[in-house]
Amino acid sequence: MKGVLIRLSQRVIWGVIMVFVTASFTFFLVRMMPGNPVDAKYNQLVMQGLTPVQAMNKVRVMYGFIPHEPLWQQYIHYLNQIAHMNLGQSISYEGVPVLHLILTAAPWTIILVLTGLVASFIVGVLAGVIAAIKRSSPVGSAISLSGSLLHGIPQFVMGLFLAYVFTTLWVLLPFGAPYNAELTPGLNGPFISSLIRHAILPVATYALSSYGGWLLTMKSSVITVLGDDFILAAEVRGLKMGTRVRYIAHNAILPLFTIFALSIGFMLGGSLFIENIFDYPGLGNLLLHAINSRDYPLMSGAFLLITVSVILSNIATDFLYSVVDPRIRR
Amino acid sequence: MKKVVFLALSMVSAGVLVAGCGTATQAKSSTSTTFTTIDEYHGITAGAPINPFNSNGNNWLGYDQMQLGWFTNSPTNPNSFYPGLAEKWDVSSNGSNVTIWLQPNAKWSNGTPVTAKDVKTSMAVAFTQGNAQSFYLGSVKVISSNEVQFSQIPGQHYNLFLNNLLQQTIVPSFEYEKLMPTNIWQIINESMYTGNNAAKKALATKAETDLTNLGKTIANYSPAKDISAGPFVLKNLNPGEALLVKNPDFFAANSIKVNQVVFRNYTGNQQIWNYLIAGQLDAAPFTAMPTNILHQILATKGNQEVVSPSYVAAALAFNQGIYPYGMLSVRRALAHVIDRQAVQKVAEPVVGTVSKYSDGMVDSATSQWLNSAQVNQLDPYSYNLSKATAELQKAGFKKVNGQWLMPNGKPWTATIYTVNGFSDWIEAAKVISSEMTSFGIPTQPSIVSSYSQYLKEIAQDKYALGFWLNALGPEASPTYLRIYGANDGYQVVGGQLVHYPYTNKTQGNWLDIPSTVPLPNGTLVNPGKLTYELNSLTSTQQRPIVQQLALATDYNLPMITLWNYINVQFVNTTRFGDFPTEPGLLDNPPAVWMTQGYVHPKS
């Protein structure tokens, strides 16, 4: 137990250092990007038909609160804010705290990615086992082919395709909002139904794009396990097919567990294109908006959250893996 | 246990399927009188205040954000307006004093009447946002509960005073008055001091700072709910959609036949295309799109394209301070070398029309300002390489081995500057470069990273040839200020017109147009001075000046106007009919169409 605690504290210390380094890196990186929030807004206003003079006057009033102190002072201020769990105020969302924006957007991303991740994992793993066991049959080949095809299609292509087919060619599903604005949010049937309908396409995009990866990895892992001695021994001893498949799946899934756990860490930043295509109000969309408008505090905040979630999931994976695979504990 | 899990999973799956496929029509407007649209300039920001002064505020102009009037986008009559919260108005002969009378039945959505006090409070707010200063508002006097008198700052005769005044947002005083100190008008008056008294100047500086700080406080203010004097009021909002319902207290509620409006958010043009192709939008602004997408949109049942004039054009501008573009023959030769038809066809085939003239205005404004005899004096500079050759030879250019040599003996090469993201300009630059190169002037396009960078560098005389938005109307003054304003060194300092020469590298004179230029009949005019005069004249007084400026601009070619932009929007006539056709009305938001009695649901 003492050893576990020591390892845990070591991991946490490393995690804190990693967060500090990443936060510092992103702080300077986003400020090194070409352009600035004033220019971005100015360009937008000119595009909207304002004369350059009018646009400049307007951005002066709007962005009067942008910090102008030297970069190192801003950095010290930023670190001080982070230490107090304060990510500052957004520039593009005039005066709104970054933390509020991130906390509002994060649940939508979690719903989208977690559902897609779990669905693709379950289907992909099951299909991978079948594809490996039936690898010499047409069924196995067909399943493998589906995995290879879907694995090769980028998320944004899949998203555009589904959006075109199901919202434009055949208007079967809605898109462009998380739910119908005419409904009152709450635990009521119409709202939940609307929530699910609006999530189907983004979730399906994520699930279909990820399915192939799980399938191919699982298939490869199962084929490796199939050649192990203990499977041969089980077969020789006359164990039932179902029991043998269970043994195979249990051993083959270990590498996928690691990937799955790490994927949860990357969840918050993993659906940028999907959210943009379907105008889903998650962190990906927020991050894109922040980048386009050069909203430094919002960019730094979103990057920081993604970093922290990845580091936390790494620590959690490290520990959970020893629970799933007893050999690690030795 | 396994059975329970299986059952649960089956139920969830069935639920998803039912939810997903059961009511396909819900993907469209849910009721026959729900009007679905998009505001191209106004996204939806869940959590942002319902405050029109916040840059992300969840209010929509014409729907739940009201003005005193709605413009008709007339180039020759900037005081032509549709009534808004003001039923009528009266302007003094010199345009310096305006009296407005509010709609007798105007009410806020909580049933409280809209009064003159609301208008006065709104003007105070306009000072905190820097808006009222821009049209020289000097005083606001409440005459009665529905009558207000406005005056310009003494000595000012800004001819767009009424125009700007009527377009100010009116907010309820019971919401916004509490945000301002009781002596707000004293602060405003102090801020307007322009004399030389040191103490008063110090007070003015302090007052300006106070107003700016107050402006930020007001912009961040978050009212508990939407209080609208418009035809709609915000009911629900999520990050992707906003639902506005009909406001029964609206003064023209009887004219509004639409029960509710859904605004859709969008993050890219692709989404708008998809909505349009699926026939889901009852009205939509134009979005840049390839021609094949336009055809798909127009093939959708009920979709119609609605076109109205736009008072802006794209031009190729010359820096006359850079050799050899100060020579009139050179500019004229290039006007004959550029095939504007070909350029427009490639660069802006959907929302552009070839510009007939280079008189500084869009063609629809030209036809309203100039009579036919004057139009006939305009040179259309048709595509004609022989004329181009003659112009260059006249100026001492020689063509050797297929390339033109300048009178100083050096080969003539050129770079055309344009801006990253301005796809039409970039395409046009490529076509023009190709045409010039074929003619014997090796030319290449160059793309600058951002528009602000472009403006900065063009003002620093880094570009001899660059694209420029001109004819920015509809009013005559801003139209010609795009040429003979700050970009030509003319600025108003302390109420006086000052001309900064090209040699002064800090004041933005990059066009370097001569102070006096000839008209086709040889008369010399000062275009900078004439343009400045436009600012304080009535439309009738402006007419001879605009005519001189048009002739001078076309004759001397400080820039070649390539194409006029046009406003293209879409309506869908499946669920609603009776859309307006008047260009001036079409340039306003659809809620203004509805207020004027248009847009009826189909039974």
Interface residues (C-beta under 8 A of the other chain):
Chain A: P34 G35 D39 Y42 N43 V46 M47 Q48 G49 T51 P52 V53 Q54 N57 K58 V61 M62 G64 F65 S92 Y93 E94 G95 V96 H100 L101 T104 W108 L160 A163 Y164 T167 T168 V171 L172 L173 P174 F175 G176 A177 P178 Y179 N180 A181 E182 L183 T184 P185 I192 S193 S194 I196 R197 H198 I200 N276 I277 D279 Y280 P281 N285 L288 H289
Chain B: G15 V16 V18 A19 G20 C21 G22 A24 T25 Q26 A27 K28 S30 T34 Y41 T45 A46 G47 A48 N54 S55 N56 Q129 G130 S134 T212 G215 K216 A219 N220 N236 L237 N238 P239 G240 E241 A242 L243 Q260 V262 R264 N265 Y266 T267 G268 Q270 Q271 N274 Y275 I277 A278 Q280 V312 G421 S449 S450 Y451 S452 Q453 L455 L472 P478 L481 A486
